[in-house]
């Protein structure tokens, strides 16, 4: 099973717009990473996002590039401080892309990879994808990652 974790793209400051949509540079970074994923024929069944505007916009840009067979939808439980263990129980499906926020995504990766949501195993970047893979015994590993900035 493959799972793709995506941190939303960079967004405008809350003082500029309380809804915090993607900034122009954030939109460009998301489009760039989505183009890389499309180039390598990433197969995504469904994209779920938190419902916050910046996550929804990020999810839509990835959907445009990857054309998930089951579309894009808002999903409860992906907010920054939501319980990763509760989310992981029975919610993870093959080729699912989750578009969300910190610290949720890093905590979910820690839980899946080493059984400890408090242990930061991977540092997410805005617009980046972390691809995880579960083996036949139920263990998770990092398969690959793509970020907009390689420095």
OpenMM code with the backbone's topology and positions (N, CA, C; nanometers):
from openmm import Vec3, app, unit

residues = "UNK UNK UNK UNK UNK UNK UNK UNK UNK UNK UNK UNK UNK UNK UNK UNK UNK UNK UNK UNK UNK UNK UNK UNK UNK UNK UNK UNK UNK UNK UNK UNK UNK UNK UNK UNK UNK UNK UNK UNK UNK UNK UNK UNK UNK UNK UNK UNK UNK UNK UNK UNK UNK UNK UNK UNK UNK UNK UNK UNK UNK UNK UNK UNK UNK UNK UNK UNK UNK UNK UNK UNK UNK UNK UNK UNK UNK UNK UNK UNK UNK UNK UNK UNK UNK UNK UNK UNK UNK UNK UNK UNK UNK UNK UNK UNK UNK UNK UNK UNK UNK UNK UNK UNK UNK UNK UNK UNK UNK UNK UNK UNK UNK UNK UNK UNK UNK UNK UNK UNK UNK UNK UNK UNK UNK UNK UNK UNK UNK UNK UNK UNK UNK UNK UNK UNK UNK UNK UNK UNK UNK UNK UNK UNK UNK UNK UNK UNK UNK UNK UNK".split()
positions = [
    Vec3(0.0842, -0.1174, 0.0000),
    Vec3(0.0000, 0.0000, 0.0000),
    Vec3(0.0886, 0.1237, 0.0000),
    Vec3(0.0469, 0.2237, -0.0752),
    Vec3(0.1189, 0.3506, -0.0807),
    Vec3(0.0304, 0.4625, -0.0263),
    Vec3(0.0936, 0.5533, 0.0458),
    Vec3(0.0268, 0.6691, 0.1045),
    Vec3(0.1137, 0.7910, 0.0761),
    Vec3(0.0517, 0.8998, 0.0335),
    Vec3(0.1246, 1.0208, -0.0014),
    Vec3(0.0819, 1.1339, 0.0917),
    Vec3(0.1774, 1.1893, 0.1646),
    Vec3(0.1508, 1.3005, 0.2550),
    Vec3(0.2008, 1.4291, 0.1904),
    Vec3(0.1151, 1.5300, 0.1859),
    Vec3(0.1490, 1.6574, 0.1229),
    Vec3(0.1153, 1.7710, 0.2186),
    Vec3(0.2144, 1.8535, 0.2483),
    Vec3(0.1874, 1.9744, 0.3244),
    Vec3(0.1399, 2.0803, 0.2260),
    Vec3(0.0346, 2.1516, 0.2613),
    Vec3(-0.0192, 2.2565, 0.1732),
    Vec3(0.0912, 2.3524, 0.1300),
    Vec3(0.0679, 2.4202, 0.0207),
    Vec3(0.1632, 2.5191, -0.0279),
    Vec3(0.1678, 2.6419, 0.0620),
    Vec3(0.2712, 2.7221, 0.0418),
    Vec3(0.2832, 2.8450, 0.1207),
    Vec3(0.1622, 2.9338, 0.0966),
    Vec3(0.1189, 2.9996, 0.2035),
    Vec3(-0.0024, 3.0802, 0.1963),
    Vec3(0.0246, 3.2226, 0.2426),
    Vec3(-0.0725, 3.3085, 0.2195),
    Vec3(-0.0587, 3.4473, 0.2614),
    Vec3(-0.0741, 3.4559, 0.4126),
    Vec3(-0.0229, 3.5635, 0.4684),
    Vec3(-0.0312, 3.5883, 0.6122),
    Vec3(-0.1764, 3.6135, 0.6532),
    Vec3(-0.2092, 3.5741, 0.7731),
    Vec3(-0.3458, 3.5913, 0.8241),
    Vec3(-0.3883, 3.7385, 0.8252),
    Vec3(-0.2939, 3.8301, 0.8497),
    Vec3(-0.3254, 3.9733, 0.8498),
    Vec3(-0.3659, 4.0209, 0.7101),
    Vec3(-0.3100, 3.9582, 0.6080),
    Vec3(-0.3425, 3.9937, 0.4693),
    Vec3(-0.4785, 3.9382, 0.4291),
    Vec3(-0.5063, 3.8135, 0.4697),
    Vec3(-0.6338, 3.7485, 0.4381),
    Vec3(-0.6571, 3.6381, 0.5404),
    Vec3(-0.7573, 3.6528, 0.6276),
    Vec3(-0.7822, 3.5533, 0.7325),
    Vec3(-0.8101, 3.4118, 0.6802),
    Vec3(-0.8557, 3.4000, 0.5556),
    Vec3(-0.8808, 3.2670, 0.4979),
    Vec3(-0.7510, 3.1967, 0.4612),
    Vec3(-0.6421, 3.2733, 0.4473),
    Vec3(-0.5083, 3.2232, 0.4176),
    Vec3(-0.5004, 3.1367, 0.2916),
    Vec3(-0.5385, 3.1919, 0.1765),
    Vec3(-0.5229, 3.1176, 0.0510),
    Vec3(-0.3753, 3.1028, 0.0163),
    Vec3(-0.3460, 3.0216, -0.0839),
    Vec3(-0.2084, 3.0077, -0.1308),
    Vec3(-0.1565, 3.1417, -0.1802),
    Vec3(-0.0302, 3.1665, -0.1524),
    Vec3(0.0355, 3.2834, -0.2098),
    Vec3(0.0709, 3.2494, -0.3545),
    Vec3(0.1104, 3.3488, -0.4298),
    Vec3(0.1499, 3.3231, -0.5686),
    Vec3(0.2698, 3.2292, -0.5735),
    Vec3(0.3685, 3.2522, -0.4873),
    Vec3(0.4852, 3.1626, -0.4859),
    Vec3(0.4454, 3.0227, -0.4378),
    Vec3(0.3527, 3.0155, -0.3429),
    Vec3(0.3049, 2.8849, -0.2963),
    Vec3(0.2350, 2.8078, -0.4071),
    Vec3(0.1527, 2.8781, -0.4838),
    Vec3(0.0837, 2.8148, -0.5974),
    Vec3(0.1853, 2.7631, -0.6995),
    Vec3(0.2870, 2.8422, -0.7278),
    Vec3(0.3907, 2.8013, -0.8240),
    Vec3(0.4655, 2.6780, -0.7745),
    Vec3(0.4978, 2.6744, -0.6463),
    Vec3(0.5680, 2.5575, -0.5909),
    Vec3(0.4821, 2.4321, -0.5977),
    Vec3(0.3543, 2.4441, -0.5646),
    Vec3(0.2641, 2.3285, -0.5725),
    Vec3(0.2560, 2.2797, -0.7172),
    Vec3(0.2388, 2.3710, -0.8108),
    Vec3(0.2306, 2.3323, -0.9523),
    Vec3(0.3592, 2.2644, -0.9976),
    Vec3(0.4731, 2.3125, -0.9514),
    Vec3(0.6019, 2.2536, -0.9883),
    Vec3(0.6142, 2.1099, -0.9373),
    Vec3(0.5811, 2.0871, -0.8107),
    Vec3(0.5898, 1.9522, -0.7546),
    Vec3(0.4857, 1.8616, -0.8196),
    Vec3(0.3661, 1.9131, -0.8434),
    Vec3(0.2618, 1.8335, -0.9088),
    Vec3(0.3050, 1.7932, -1.0502),
    Vec3(0.3737, 1.8823, -1.1215),
    Vec3(0.4249, 1.8496, -1.2552),
    Vec3(0.5292, 1.7382, -1.2488),
    Vec3(0.6141, 1.7422, -1.1468),
    Vec3(0.7124, 1.6342, -1.1291),
    Vec3(0.6399, 1.5026, -1.1060),
    Vec3(0.5404, 1.5040, -1.0189),
    Vec3(0.4648, 1.3816, -0.9898),
    Vec3(0.3956, 1.3295, -1.1161),
    Vec3(0.3390, 1.4191, -1.1960),
    Vec3(0.2742, 1.3779, -1.3208),
    Vec3(0.3770, 1.3201, -1.4181),
    Vec3(0.4936, 1.3832, -1.4272),
    Vec3(0.5999, 1.3359, -1.5155),
    Vec3(0.6384, 1.1914, -1.4836),
    Vec3(0.6386, 1.1575, -1.3558),
    Vec3(0.6739, 1.0209, -1.3158),
    Vec3(0.5521, 0.9301, -1.3038),
    Vec3(0.4391, 0.9741, -1.3576),
    Vec3(0.3160, 0.8951, -1.3652),
    Vec3(0.2688, 0.8451, -1.2291),
    Vec3(0.2743, 0.9339, -1.1291),
    Vec3(0.2243, 0.8981, -0.9962),
    Vec3(0.0762, 0.8660, -1.0061),
    Vec3(0.0398, 0.7496, -0.9574),
    Vec3(-0.0990, 0.7047, -0.9621),
    Vec3(-0.1637, 0.7253, -0.8254),
    Vec3(-0.2605, 0.8159, -0.8200),
    Vec3(-0.3316, 0.8476, -0.6967),
    Vec3(-0.4786, 0.8124, -0.7161),
    Vec3(-0.5342, 0.7384, -0.6209),
    Vec3(-0.6752, 0.7016, -0.6300),
    Vec3(-0.7650, 0.8164, -0.5839),
    Vec3(-0.7292, 0.8771, -0.4700),
    Vec3(-0.8120, 0.9843, -0.4140),
    Vec3(-0.7220, 1.0828, -0.3409),
    Vec3(-0.7648, 1.2081, -0.3409),
    Vec3(-0.6966, 1.3114, -0.2642),
    Vec3(-0.7941, 1.3626, -0.1593),
    Vec3(-0.7512, 1.3615, -0.0336),
    Vec3(-0.8312, 1.4164, 0.0757),
    Vec3(-0.7573, 1.5348, 0.1351),
    Vec3(-0.8315, 1.6384, 0.1730),
    Vec3(-0.7713, 1.7575, 0.2334),
    Vec3(-0.8497, 1.7974, 0.3580),
    Vec3(-0.7905, 1.8865, 0.4367),
    Vec3(-0.8475, 1.9258, 0.5659),
    Vec3(-0.9702, 2.0150, 0.5557),
    Vec3(-0.9907, 2.0783, 0.4439),
    Vec3(-1.1004, 2.1730, 0.4310),
    Vec3(-1.0564, 2.3172, 0.4449),
    Vec3(-0.9391, 2.3416, 0.5040),
    Vec3(-0.8868, 2.4779, 0.5089),
    Vec3(-0.8529, 2.5196, 0.3653),
    Vec3(-0.8745, 2.6466, 0.3338),
    Vec3(-0.8612, 2.6936, 0.1966),
    Vec3(-0.7268, 2.6585, 0.1345),
    Vec3(-0.6166, 2.6791, 0.2055),
    Vec3(-0.4839, 2.6518, 0.1494),
    Vec3(-0.4651, 2.5036, 0.1179),
    Vec3(-0.5229, 2.4151, 0.1989),
    Vec3(-0.5147, 2.2716, 0.1722),
    Vec3(-0.6047, 2.2333, 0.0552),
    Vec3(-0.7239, 2.2906, 0.0500),
    Vec3(-0.8155, 2.2622, -0.0614),
    Vec3(-0.7554, 2.3086, -0.1947),
    Vec3(-0.6951, 2.4272, -0.1959),
    Vec3(-0.6331, 2.4770, -0.3192),
    Vec3(-0.5157, 2.3883, -0.3608),
    Vec3(-0.4362, 2.3453, -0.2641),
    Vec3(-0.3241, 2.2554, -0.2938),
    Vec3(-0.3758, 2.1249, -0.3510),
    Vec3(-0.4779, 2.0688, -0.2889),
    Vec3(-0.5362, 1.9426, -0.3354),
    Vec3(-0.5878, 1.9561, -0.4786),
    Vec3(-0.6529, 2.0665, -0.5098),
    Vec3(-0.7068, 2.0868, -0.6448),
    Vec3(-0.5950, 2.0975, -0.7485),
    Vec3(-0.4849, 2.1619, -0.7135),
    Vec3(-0.3733, 2.1717, -0.8079),
    Vec3(-0.3107, 2.0344, -0.8329),
    Vec3(-0.2973, 1.9544, -0.7285),
    Vec3(-0.2469, 1.8179, -0.7480),
    Vec3(-0.3458, 1.7351, -0.8294),
    Vec3(-0.4745, 1.7532, -0.8047),
    Vec3(-0.5761, 1.6775, -0.8785),
    Vec3(-0.5728, 1.7108, -1.0268),
    Vec3(-0.5527, 1.8381, -1.0587),
    Vec3(-0.5426, 1.8780, -1.1997),
    Vec3(-0.4280, 1.8058, -1.2690),
    Vec3(-0.3179, 1.7907, -1.1988),
    Vec3(-0.1999, 1.7269, -1.2579),
    Vec3(-0.2104, 1.5747, -1.2593),
    Vec3(-0.2705, 1.5157, -1.1541),
    Vec3(-0.2652, 1.3701, -1.1368),
    Vec3(-0.3944, 1.2974, -1.1708),
    Vec3(-0.5048, 1.3702, -1.1812),
    Vec3(-0.6345, 1.3114, -1.2171),
    Vec3(-0.6668, 1.1874, -1.1339),
    Vec3(-0.6843, 1.2027, -1.0027),
    Vec3(-0.7153, 1.0870, -0.9183),
    Vec3(-0.8474, 1.0225, -0.9602),
    Vec3(-0.8496, 0.8901, -0.9665),
    Vec3(-0.9670, 0.8175, -1.0163),
    Vec3(-1.0910, 0.8390, -0.9303),
    Vec3(-1.0719, 0.8651, -0.8001),
    Vec3(-1.1861, 0.8851, -0.7099),
    Vec3(-1.2023, 1.0314, -0.6678),
    Vec3(-1.1316, 1.1211, -0.7336),
    Vec3(-1.1505, 1.2637, -0.7108),
    Vec3(-1.0857, 1.3192, -0.5853),
    Vec3(-1.1376, 1.4355, -0.5450),
    Vec3(-1.0868, 1.5118, -0.4314),
    Vec3(-1.2010, 1.5334, -0.3339),
    Vec3(-1.1710, 1.5230, -0.2033),
    Vec3(-1.2747, 1.5477, -0.1040),
    Vec3(-1.2159, 1.6017, 0.0249),
    Vec3(-1.2987, 1.6731, 0.0978),
    Vec3(-1.2624, 1.7193, 0.2307),
    Vec3(-1.2781, 1.6021, 0.3263),
    Vec3(-1.1894, 1.5915, 0.4241),
    Vec3(-1.1958, 1.4810, 0.5200),
    Vec3(-1.1762, 1.5346, 0.6611),
    Vec3(-1.2586, 1.4906, 0.7506),
    Vec3(-1.2430, 1.5268, 0.8913),
    Vec3(-1.1186, 1.4582, 0.9471),
    Vec3(-1.0592, 1.5187, 1.0493),
    Vec3(-0.9474, 1.4568, 1.1171),
    Vec3(-0.8106, 1.4954, 1.0679),
    Vec3(-0.8007, 1.5893, 0.9737),
    Vec3(-0.6719, 1.6303, 0.9169),
    Vec3(-0.6259, 1.7683, 0.9639),
    Vec3(-0.6907, 1.8224, 1.0651),
    Vec3(-0.6519, 1.9540, 1.1162),
    Vec3(-0.5170, 1.9448, 1.1868),
    Vec3(-0.4486, 2.0562, 1.2038),
    Vec3(-0.3135, 2.0537, 1.2598),
    Vec3(-0.2974, 1.9756, 1.3900),
    Vec3(-0.3913, 1.9853, 1.4808),
    Vec3(-0.3776, 1.9210, 1.6122),
    Vec3(-0.4660, 1.7968, 1.6298),
    Vec3(-0.5230, 1.7459, 1.5215),
    Vec3(-0.6077, 1.6270, 1.5320),
    Vec3(-0.5265, 1.5043, 1.5716),
    Vec3(-0.5961, 1.4049, 1.6229),
    Vec3(-0.5358, 1.2814, 1.6731),
    Vec3(-0.4944, 1.1920, 1.5554),
    Vec3(-0.3640, 1.1740, 1.5374),
    Vec3(-0.3151, 1.0951, 1.4242),
    Vec3(-0.3490, 0.9472, 1.4402),
    Vec3(-0.3487, 0.8957, 1.5633),
    Vec3(-0.3802, 0.7543, 1.5853),
    Vec3(-0.5249, 0.7261, 1.5472),
    Vec3(-0.6142, 0.8141, 1.5864),
    Vec3(-0.7552, 0.7971, 1.5511),
    Vec3(-0.7730, 0.8038, 1.4000),
    Vec3(-0.7024, 0.8950, 1.3356),
    Vec3(-0.7130, 0.9065, 1.1903),
    Vec3(-0.6612, 0.7812, 1.1218),
    Vec3(-0.5492, 0.7293, 1.1672),
    Vec3(-0.4847, 0.6154, 1.1011),
    Vec3(-0.5658, 0.4868, 1.1122),
    Vec3(-0.6447, 0.4731, 1.2164),
    Vec3(-0.7233, 0.3501, 1.2334),
    Vec3(-0.8305, 0.3397, 1.1253),
    Vec3(-0.8071, 0.2516, 1.0295),
    Vec3(-0.9074, 0.2211, 0.9286),
    Vec3(-0.9278, 0.3265, 0.8219),
    Vec3(-0.8524, 0.4337, 0.8216),
    Vec3(-0.8732, 0.5416, 0.7245),
    Vec3(-0.7741, 0.5393, 0.6099),
    Vec3(-0.6708, 0.4588, 0.6193),
    Vec3(-0.5653, 0.4620, 0.5190),
    Vec3(-0.5928, 0.3592, 0.4105),
    Vec3(-0.5914, 0.4052, 0.2878),
    Vec3(-0.6171, 0.3196, 0.1728),
    Vec3(-0.5041, 0.3339, 0.0727),
    Vec3(-0.4915, 0.2359, -0.0140),
    Vec3(-0.3858, 0.2388, -0.1147),
    Vec3(-0.4036, 0.3570, -0.2094),
    Vec3(-0.2912, 0.4244, -0.2381),
    Vec3(-0.2833, 0.5351, -0.3323),
    Vec3(-0.3648, 0.6567, -0.2886),
    Vec3(-0.3754, 0.6746, -0.1560),
    Vec3(-0.4432, 0.7906, -0.0987),
    Vec3(-0.3414, 0.9029, -0.0785),
    Vec3(-0.3772, 1.0234, -0.1205),
    Vec3(-0.2950, 1.1409, -0.0958),
    Vec3(-0.3676, 1.2265, 0.0070),
    Vec3(-0.2974, 1.2598, 0.1150),
    Vec3(-0.3525, 1.3450, 0.2201),
    Vec3(-0.2852, 1.4815, 0.2121),
    Vec3(-0.3646, 1.5862, 0.2004),
    Vec3(-0.3120, 1.7222, 0.1958),
    Vec3(-0.3530, 1.7913, 0.3248),
    Vec3(-0.2524, 1.8260, 0.4052),
    Vec3(-0.2838, 1.8831, 0.5353),
    Vec3(-0.1783, 1.9782, 0.5864),
    Vec3(-0.1574, 1.9724, 0.7173),
    Vec3(-0.0843, 2.0750, 0.7902),
    Vec3(0.0143, 2.0128, 0.8884),
    Vec3(0.1018, 2.0995, 0.9376),
    Vec3(0.1877, 2.0635, 1.0500),
    Vec3(0.1152, 2.1032, 1.1782),
    Vec3(0.1334, 2.0310, 1.2853),
    Vec3(0.2229, 1.9168, 1.3003),
    Vec3(0.1596, 1.7828, 1.2623),
    Vec3(0.0328, 1.7839, 1.2191),
    Vec3(-0.0376, 1.6583, 1.1930),
    Vec3(0.0403, 1.5637, 1.1015),
    Vec3(0.0848, 1.6127, 0.9864),
    Vec3(0.1500, 1.5242, 0.8889),
    Vec3(0.2793, 1.4637, 0.9431),
    Vec3(0.3603, 1.5425, 1.0109),
    Vec3(0.4846, 1.4884, 1.0680),
    Vec3(0.4543, 1.3901, 1.1807),
    Vec3(0.3492, 1.4156, 1.2569),
    Vec3(0.3106, 1.3239, 1.3645),
    Vec3(0.2578, 1.1917, 1.3056),
    Vec3(0.1814, 1.1991, 1.1961),
    Vec3(0.1323, 1.0778, 1.1309),
    Vec3(0.2483, 0.9959, 1.0768),
    Vec3(0.3453, 1.0610, 1.0153),
    Vec3(0.4634, 0.9904, 0.9653),
    Vec3(0.5377, 0.9225, 1.0796),
    Vec3(0.5561, 0.9913, 1.1915),
    Vec3(0.6232, 0.9321, 1.3072),
    Vec3(0.5487, 0.8103, 1.3594),
    Vec3(0.4164, 0.8203, 1.3668),
    Vec3(0.3356, 0.7076, 1.4137),
    Vec3(0.3511, 0.5875, 1.3212),
    Vec3(0.3386, 0.6101, 1.1915),
    Vec3(0.3439, 0.4981, 1.0969),
    Vec3(0.4846, 0.4384, 1.0874),
    Vec3(0.5853, 0.5235, 1.0852),
    Vec3(0.7215, 0.4747, 1.0616),
    Vec3(0.7872, 0.4125, 1.1845),
    Vec3(0.7654, 0.4700, 1.3020),
    Vec3(0.8326, 0.4174, 1.4221),
    Vec3(0.7385, 0.3981, 1.5403),
    Vec3(0.6086, 0.4160, 1.5185),
    Vec3(0.5128, 0.3933, 1.6256),
    Vec3(0.5059, 0.5037, 1.7291),
    Vec3(0.5644, 0.6211, 1.7010),
    Vec3(0.5680, 0.7294, 1.7977),
    Vec3(0.5382, 0.8625, 1.7277),
    Vec3(0.4185, 0.9171, 1.7478),
    Vec3(0.3838, 1.0424, 1.6807),
    Vec3(0.4654, 1.1626, 1.7284),
    Vec3(0.5309, 1.1499, 1.8424),
    Vec3(0.6111, 1.2606, 1.8947),
    Vec3(0.7520, 1.2622, 1.8366),
    Vec3(0.7881, 1.1587, 1.7648),
    Vec3(0.9217, 1.1489, 1.7075),
    Vec3(0.9204, 1.2001, 1.5642),
    Vec3(0.9934, 1.3069, 1.5384),
    Vec3(0.9982, 1.3624, 1.4036),
    Vec3(1.0975, 1.2806, 1.3217),
    Vec3(1.0449, 1.2079, 1.2263),
    Vec3(1.1257, 1.1229, 1.1391),
    Vec3(1.1578, 1.1950, 1.0092),
    Vec3(1.0668, 1.2801, 0.9678),
    Vec3(1.0830, 1.3511, 0.8412),
    Vec3(1.0319, 1.4934, 0.8587),
    Vec3(1.1048, 1.5893, 0.8069),
    Vec3(1.0633, 1.7296, 0.8138),
    Vec3(0.9899, 1.7654, 0.6846),
    Vec3(0.8608, 1.7879, 0.6953),
    Vec3(0.7791, 1.8238, 0.5797),
    Vec3(0.8136, 1.9655, 0.5339),
    Vec3(0.7938, 1.9906, 0.4043),
    Vec3(0.8085, 2.1235, 0.3464),
    Vec3(0.6798, 2.1597, 0.2745),
    Vec3(0.6486, 2.2881, 0.2740),
    Vec3(0.5316, 2.3327, 0.1993),
    Vec3(0.5399, 2.2828, 0.0557),
    Vec3(0.4303, 2.2258, 0.0081),
    Vec3(0.4145, 2.1742, -0.1280),
    Vec3(0.4885, 2.0427, -0.1525),
    Vec3(0.5578, 1.9908, -0.0541),
    Vec3(0.6326, 1.8665, -0.0720),
    Vec3(0.5465, 1.7424, -0.0547),
    Vec3(0.5917, 1.6327, -0.1157),
    Vec3(0.5252, 1.5029, -0.1042),
    Vec3(0.6189, 1.4067, -0.0320),
    Vec3(0.5660, 1.3361, 0.0664),
    Vec3(0.6363, 1.2252, 0.1301),
    Vec3(0.5590, 1.0989, 0.0950),
    Vec3(0.6230, 1.0076, 0.0235),
    Vec3(0.5594, 0.8814, -0.0168),
    Vec3(0.5983, 0.7726, 0.0815),
    Vec3(0.4977, 0.7119, 0.1439),
    Vec3(0.5190, 0.6020, 0.2371),
    Vec3(0.4657, 0.4738, 0.1759),
    Vec3(0.5260, 0.3628, 0.2154),
    Vec3(0.4836, 0.2327, 0.1638),
    Vec3(0.4722, 0.1347, 0.2791),
    Vec3(0.3619, 0.0596, 0.2814),
    Vec3(0.3421, -0.0438, 0.3829),
    Vec3(0.3678, -0.1797, 0.3205),
    Vec3(0.4499, -0.2607, 0.3884),
    Vec3(0.4814, -0.3937, 0.3363),
    Vec3(0.3746, -0.4946, 0.3788),
    Vec3(0.3917, -0.6179, 0.3368),
    Vec3(0.2932, -0.7230, 0.3646),
    Vec3(0.2785, -0.7540, 0.5129),
    Vec3(0.3817, -0.7228, 0.5922),
    Vec3(0.3767, -0.7471, 0.7363),
    Vec3(0.3176, -0.6288, 0.8127),
    Vec3(0.2846, -0.5207, 0.7438),
    Vec3(0.2245, -0.4041, 0.8076),
    Vec3(0.3224, -0.2954, 0.8468),
    Vec3(0.4508, -0.3130, 0.8173),
    Vec3(0.5508, -0.2117, 0.8486),
    Vec3(0.5558, -0.1042, 0.7411),
    Vec3(0.5805, 0.0186, 0.7835),
    Vec3(0.5870, 0.1317, 0.6911),
    Vec3(0.7312, 0.1757, 0.6694),
    Vec3(0.7596, 0.2272, 0.5503),
    Vec3(0.8905, 0.2838, 0.5199),
    Vec3(0.8714, 0.4023, 0.4255),
    Vec3(0.9757, 0.4863, 0.4200),
    Vec3(0.9749, 0.5977, 0.3254),
    Vec3(1.0178, 0.5431, 0.1898),
    Vec3(0.9349, 0.5645, 0.0896),
    Vec3(0.9687, 0.5193, -0.0457),
    Vec3(1.0448, 0.6289, -0.1206),
    Vec3(0.9970, 0.7544, -0.1132),
    Vec3(1.0631, 0.8674, -0.1754),
    Vec3(1.0004, 0.9969, -0.1241),
    Vec3(1.0635, 1.1073, -0.1596),
    Vec3(1.0091, 1.2393, -0.1255),
    Vec3(1.0472, 1.3372, -0.2351),
    Vec3(0.9604, 1.4359, -0.2569),
    Vec3(0.9869, 1.5429, -0.3516),
    Vec3(0.9536, 1.6727, -0.2796),
    Vec3(1.0440, 1.7684, -0.2876),
    Vec3(1.0211, 1.8988, -0.2275),
    Vec3(1.0481, 2.0074, -0.3316),
    Vec3(0.9881, 2.1239, -0.3132),
    Vec3(1.0121, 2.2301, -0.4110),
    Vec3(1.1521, 2.2898, -0.4011),
    Vec3(1.2161, 2.2754, -0.2860),
    Vec3(1.3497, 2.3307, -0.2653),
    Vec3(1.4439, 2.2200, -0.2224),
    Vec3(1.5546, 2.2073, -0.2907),
    Vec3(1.6479, 2.0993, -0.2589),
    Vec3(1.7598, 2.1419, -0.1655),
    Vec3(1.7549, 2.2641, -0.1156),
    Vec3(1.8604, 2.3074, -0.0234),
    Vec3(1.8225, 2.2847, 0.1217),
] * unit.nanometer
topology = app.Topology()
chain = topology.addChain("A")
for resn in residues:
    res = topology.addResidue(resn, chain)
    for name in ("N", "CA", "C"):
        topology.addAtom(name, app.Element.getBySymbol(name[0]), res)
